[in-house]
Amino acid sequence: MKVTMTVNGKSMSAETEGRTLLSSFLREGLGLTGTHVGCDTTQCGACTVHVDGEPVKSCTVLAQDVAGKSVTTIEGMANKDGSLSVLQQAFQTHHGLQCGFCTPGMVMASAALLNENPHPTEEEVRHYLKGNICRCTGYHNIVKAVLAASGADSQKLAAE
Amino acid sequence: MPKDGGIGESTLRREDIRFLTGKGRYTADISLRGQAHACFLRSEVAHGRINGIDTSAAEEMPGVLCVLTGADFTEVGGNPTGWLVQSRDGATMKEPKRPVLAHGKVRHVGDAYAMVVAETYEQAKDACEAIVADITELPALVDLAAAAADTANRVHEEFDNNVVFDWGWIEENRAAVDAAFASAPHVTTLELVNNRLSPNAMEPRASIGDFDSGTGDYKLYTTSQNPHLTRLLISAFVMGIPENKLTVIAPDVGGGFGSKIYHYGEEAAVLAASKKINRPVKWVCDRSEAFLSDAHGRDHVTKIELATDKEGNFLAVRTETLANMGAYLSNFATCTPTFLHGTLMAGPYKTPHVYVNVKAVITNTVPVDAYRGAGRPEATYSLERVIDKAADELGIDPWEIRRKNFIDPGAFPYTTPVGLVYDTGNYHATMDKLREMSDVAGFEARAEESRKRGKLRGFGLSTWIEACGIAPSNLVGVLGCRVGLYDAATIRVNATGNISVLVGAHSHGQGHETVFAQLIAEKLGVDAKSVEIVHGDTSKIPFGMGTYGSRSLAVCGSAMMKAADKIIDKGKKIAAHMLEAAEGDIEFNDGSFSVAGTDRQKSFAEIAFSAYVPHNYPLETLEPGLEETAFYDPANFTYPAGAYGCEVEVDPETGGVDIVRFTCADDFGNVINPMIVAGQVHGGVAQGIGQALLEGVVYNEDGQLLTGSYMDYAMPRADDLPNIDVDHSCVTPCTHNPLGAKGCGEAGAIGTPPAVVNAVIDALHRAGHSHITHIDMPLTPSRVWSAING
């Protein structure tokens, strides 16, 4: 069947099977490989995208159930001129990524948090990011990056 | 003068831009024209005899292109271990064959015995379910001691038992160690388990085989920390493909922590299948499959004894370890419990006598191999736990017992009784720094505040040392290593003056593209932005040994420095010609070549351009071009060291442990990019806390893996961890590499587990539970609660 959805502001379609997951639809159907798949039990969050503005783990949603909806992926997060958004820039500035594999999901989850709660506490950031696993950073710098993007003084966190 | 982006600056990582915008290119992101998809059929039993495999129904399934089984690989070789260890009696270890696909027998749950290639992954997966295998289940060997003792039931029947070696280090020390124990005023004994872990890089393994029938060339895209090693193993041991006909490309790699150093059968299988169907064949591992097939780490059962005098001076250390190897010997499985573990058992201490015994046991479990720290976490954990127990028994403060036994700062170079020569170090300095950072004076007030909330606060200390940049080749060769342990770099200065640096190391998150560019910028006096790092493609880079064991900077970075020296030497020749001066009069400073004592000079860019546009060159004495390669084989390991402090709160009602404060004082030698170094420590500490509190691979007695997904294998999440306070100001530069660098990637995973466990035991002791001398990792709430409640 042909499934059509709005992805990063553009209408996009691809042929899929009924069992095709949104993550596969984005990666293989549309060639948007920024959305990563790190597990098969919806635990790691690497595949997080926004559907109609809400964070969704795209490995647990059927592509056909998202037909007609609006999806934002990591490829749609930079500023219009291609420069990094405030949140993306905060991840670079505070070394909030190492291997980069969990990063798209981390950015999408963090963006969803800041949409819901523009000025979270450190505890709220840690709690919100529970659904995303990073194996490289120990989360220290991810938390710092999200707080910095929210405008908080992330230097209050332990040095480095 | 540091250039823009030179040494010592926390330059932001250039690779981040693509990772943050979804433009990273990991193996699974690559789609080749016409590619087919592979799925592996894996054993559901831990141990079984394969009587027959019927693939006929699968071959008729929609989209299926070919089905391969172990029988298709009997004419090729197997995946070898990279290190042959000798037993105490001089016998060479047993080396079981590890075929591409299991043949005759399956030896662990997840052992792949068939492969289906189809038009889509889903079709391949469907067809796997149509394969009918007749497998007679055999008793599973899971328990280490039972497997070691069993000679009737054997994982590999060609051997007479399941112990592949019984290693003693150093055997000549044994009598003196025994004598020291016999006369020692005090002996502390501890039995402990170093729990089996799953590395769990977030990017699952993936491979694409691409055979070109026009040229006979093979290309393998794969998730590798070490592409040349993979090529070497496939060429020389497994498939017999000439090295010059096989290119291995590891693009962006999403973490490895050791698990992607090794060659795996799936890599050979996709190459074979690609040749058979004359199309590219892609395989992407899912997480459940990764738990069953990625090399695990650790898994030791150890008895350690520490002999002291009444004042707590160490007299001797003696250990006996059973090391679980899993069902086959993975590439570096044998050197991990031996040369990376036994040689570190002196720690940072001047213990005069040390003897280490390790028996390596084959079981019906996933093969283990080096995981972040590899052998050094196991050594450090045993030693730092028994020291705390000894301090408790002798009534000596844990800081004090360590301090009095440290090797003195003036004693370097220092030869340990287990065969290492530490070149530099200052263990007192890192511990003093840690003490300052830990606010020891404020502890009692914090503990009192915890008590008011019904919580038990404890402080745990560990000091650690590791041997990084494993080397030199001539020594490791004598000890049984089958490869050289150098690295290589080519510096290609392009005609317009920008620079490509082709390196043998391969980043899987360490930021090489940024840090290596900083090195070259500093050394050649150019802007880091003009330097590009090329890695991960055997068709482009010089033969290198990849990234593991915190070797990239100390070994590959040193190769880069050597190559840069050659570039400068060649540049001086070119400058001498251009400036009509004697070569000996040319100086190189700050990116320009000048005639000593004059203002006549040529910039780096002018020299580069001239090298490629060699008009009026004296061609009989000066070659055109500006490109140099260097191989660097280190004279010794490097020895980073440090001291870690952990403060915990234990909830006596639930047994839950909260890490409330974690502090690290490390000596990594000279630091190139402090921001990246701190990030490496954070990550290592998180994995160390994971091992101490959460993680553990669990098999039942039938060899079924009970922790086979993220639903049941716990790893640290953002709210399991505190902020981590890191210092690396205590610097004793390495004396034998040109950077003075030691390595930082594994430190956190080494120093952390004993600090955490020591902290929990301390909390329990302070609350009056002084009979609890040890709890095995992971210190889950149920284990801690059970210890408290007897």
Interface residues (C-beta under 8 A of the other chain):
Chain A: E17 R19 R27 E28 G31 L32 T33 G34 T35 H36 V37 G38 C39 D40 T41 Q43 C44 A46 T73 I74 E75 M77 A78 L84 Q88 F91 Q92 T93 H95 L97 Q98 C99 G100 F101 C102 T103 P104 V107 E123 V125 R126 H127 L129 K130 N132 I133 C134 R135 C136 T137 G138 Y139 H140 N141 I142 V143 L157 A158 A159 E160
Chain B: L12 R13 E15 D16 I17 R18 F19 L20 T21 G22 K23 G24 R25 Y26 A28 D29 S31 E122 N200 A201 M202 E203 P204 D252 V253 G254 G255 F257 D286 R287 S288 H508 G509 Q510 G511 P674 M675 I676 A678 G679 H682 G683 G684 V685 A686 Q687 S709 Y710 M711 M715 P716 R717 A718 D719 L721 N723 I724 D725 V726 G748
